[in-house]
Amino acid sequence: MSSAPSVRDDRRFVLTLGCPDRPGIIAGITSFIAEFGGSIVEAGYHSAAGPSGLEAAARVTTEGPGAPPSNTATDTGWFFTRQAIKASTVPFELAELRDRFAGVAAEFGPETEWQLHDSGERRRAVLLVSKDGHCLHDLLGRAASGELPATIEAVIGNHPDLAGMTEAHGVKFHYVPFPKDPAERGPAFEQVRELVDGHDPHAVVLARFMQVLPAELCAHWAGKAINIHHSFLPSFVGARPYHQAFARGVKLIGATCHYVTAELDAGPIIEQDVSRIDHADDVHDMVRQGRDIERVVLARGLRWHLEGRVLVHGRRTVVFS
């Protein structure tokens, strides 16, 4: 006689925190959780205090050699952590947990930055696209299969080409035409902003949108606007990076998932990957291989963002992957 299938108990309250490093931070957090009988099922740490075992628990990425030394974790001496607490072991709701932890966080200093979110709350994403559909198709498929921890609320395109693909997945497609003259695109960006904000998303994904967001939109969506650039940044910034790479005779091509900032293709990096090519590959081969990398890198970066695994500090990120 077979036993009844077990019900998965995988709901988590996820705490992320960054603050100037000092003794007692880990003890303060774990003691707080232990006081109400909470069970920590996942814990990641990154300390800039020197060569300790904690540094292996997270990857630190940067946008490249242009980052000023004063914005690096190793120079500022910050500590970062991500703790996943089994929700069923917490005897009160998330709002009360936040209220109680606020007092603990205050002890770590006024610069402390922290968040608590419920993994059981479905996250929301809005995708911005142009004509290339490979990243859109991949994300729609992952969302439909439950692999992506978010609902894709809408897709907004400055061309109508991807409407059919989007609507075949039961997702609303909005077509917002953009004038050819960049100076006349203000009203179009304002319409995009209204459509996006209407869904209050946790992530705004530029899935090969191929438009440069105005500085005010970058600021408005700071920390949740994510771009996939078809290049291993900081190399080959801007348009046609595969053509730039081919002209340079590179042997590795890559893709970069990063947060969007007002500086073109220079936001804090979440994830990168590369693929090897050789002298026989032409631009079309590079584009084909590059699209495969773009899909995977964007999906990883977006998932880590949605799961609260990415902490931004200045121009760098700490990624608890």
DALINGI-V262576 format. One record per backbone hydrogen bond with DSSP energy under -1.0 kcal/mol. NH is the residue of the N-H (numbers start at 0). CO is the residue of the C=O. E is the energy in kcal/mol with one decimal. If there is no record, write none. Layout:
NH_CO_E ; NH_CO_E
//
This chain:
12_84_-2.7 ; 13_116_-3.1 ; 14_82_-3.3 ; 15_114_-2.3 ; 16_80_-2.3 ; 17_112_-2.7 ; 18_78_-2.1 ; 20_76_-3.1 ; 27_23_-2.3 ; 28_24_-2.2 ; 29_25_-2.8 ; 30_26_-2.3 ; 31_27_-1.6 ; 32_28_-2.1 ; 33_29_-2.6 ; 34_30_-1.8 ; 36_33_-1.4 ; 37_32_-2.4 ; 40_83_-2.6 ; 41_83_-1.2 ; 43_81_-2.4 ; 45_79_-2.5 ; 47_77_-1.4 ; 51_49_-1.9 ; 54_51_-1.1 ; 55_52_-1.2 ; 56_53_-1.8 ; 58_318_-2.0 ; 60_316_-2.3 ; 66_63_-1.9 ; 70_67_-2.2 ; 71_68_-1.7 ; 75_71_-1.9 ; 76_72_-1.7 ; 77_72_-1.1 ; 78_18_-3.3 ; 79_45_-2.9 ; 80_16_-2.3 ; 81_43_-2.1 ; 82_14_-3.0 ; 83_41_-3.0 ; 84_12_-2.7 ; 85_38_-2.9 ; 86_10_-2.2 ; 88_85_-2.0 ; 89_86_-1.8 ; 96_92_-2.0 ; 97_93_-2.6 ; 98_94_-2.1 ; 99_95_-2.6 ; 100_96_-2.5 ; 101_97_-1.8 ; 104_100_-2.8 ; 105_101_-1.8 ; 107_104_-1.5 ; 108_105_-1.3 ; 111_108_-1.5 ; 112_17_-3.0 ; 114_15_-2.3 ; 116_13_-2.1 ; 118_11_-3.2 ; 120_117_-1.7 ; 124_150_-2.4 ; 125_202_-2.1 ; 126_153_-2.2 ; 127_204_-3.3 ; 128_155_-2.6 ; 136_132_-3.0 ; 137_133_-1.8 ; 138_134_-2.4 ; 139_135_-2.7 ; 140_136_-2.1 ; 141_137_-2.3 ; 142_138_-2.5 ; 143_139_-2.3 ; 144_140_-1.8 ; 146_141_-1.7 ; 147_141_-1.5 ; 149_147_-2.5 ; 150_122_-2.9 ; 152_124_-2.5 ; 154_171_-2.4 ; 155_126_-3.0 ; 156_173_-2.7 ; 157_128_-1.6 ; 162_159_-1.8 ; 165_161_-1.9 ; 166_162_-2.9 ; 167_163_-1.8 ; 168_165_-1.4 ; 169_166_-1.7 ; 170_165_-1.5 ; 173_154_-2.7 ; 175_156_-2.8 ; 183_180_-2.1 ; 184_181_-1.4 ; 188_184_-2.4 ; 189_185_-2.2 ; 190_186_-2.0 ; 191_187_-2.2 ; 192_188_-2.6 ; 193_189_-2.1 ; 194_190_-2.3 ; 195_191_-2.8 ; 196_192_-2.8 ; 197_193_-1.4 ; 198_195_-2.0 ; 199_196_-1.1 ; 201_123_-2.6 ; 202_123_-1.3 ; 203_223_-3.1 ; 204_125_-2.7 ; 205_225_-3.6 ; 206_127_-1.5 ; 206_204_-1.4 ; 207_205_-1.8 ; 217_213_-2.2 ; 218_214_-2.2 ; 219_215_-2.0 ; 220_216_-2.5 ; 221_218_-1.1 ; 223_220_-2.2 ; 224_220_-1.5 ; 225_203_-2.8 ; 226_257_-3.1 ; 227_205_-1.3 ; 228_255_-3.2 ; 230_228_-2.4 ; 232_230_-1.5 ; 234_231_-1.5 ; 243_239_-1.8 ; 244_240_-2.8 ; 245_241_-2.5 ; 246_242_-2.1 ; 247_243_-1.3 ; 248_245_-1.0 ; 249_244_-1.8 ; 252_274_-2.5 ; 254_272_-1.9 ; 255_228_-2.5 ; 256_270_-3.0 ; 257_226_-2.2 ; 258_267_-2.6 ; 259_224_-2.4 ; 265_262_-1.7 ; 269_256_-3.0 ; 270_256_-1.7 ; 272_254_-1.5 ; 274_252_-2.8 ; 276_250_-2.5 ; 280_277_-1.7 ; 285_281_-2.2 ; 286_282_-2.5 ; 287_283_-2.2 ; 288_284_-2.5 ; 289_285_-2.7 ; 290_286_-2.1 ; 291_287_-1.1 ; 292_288_-1.5 ; 293_289_-2.7 ; 294_290_-2.1 ; 295_291_-1.6 ; 296_292_-2.9 ; 297_293_-2.6 ; 298_294_-2.2 ; 299_295_-2.4 ; 300_296_-2.6 ; 301_297_-2.8 ; 302_298_-2.2 ; 303_299_-2.7 ; 304_300_-2.1 ; 305_301_-2.6 ; 306_302_-2.1 ; 307_304_-1.5 ; 308_303_-3.1 ; 310_317_-2.8 ; 312_315_-2.6 ; 315_312_-1.8 ; 316_60_-2.3 ; 317_310_-2.8 ; 318_58_-3.0 ; 319_308_-3.0 ; 320_318_-1.6
//
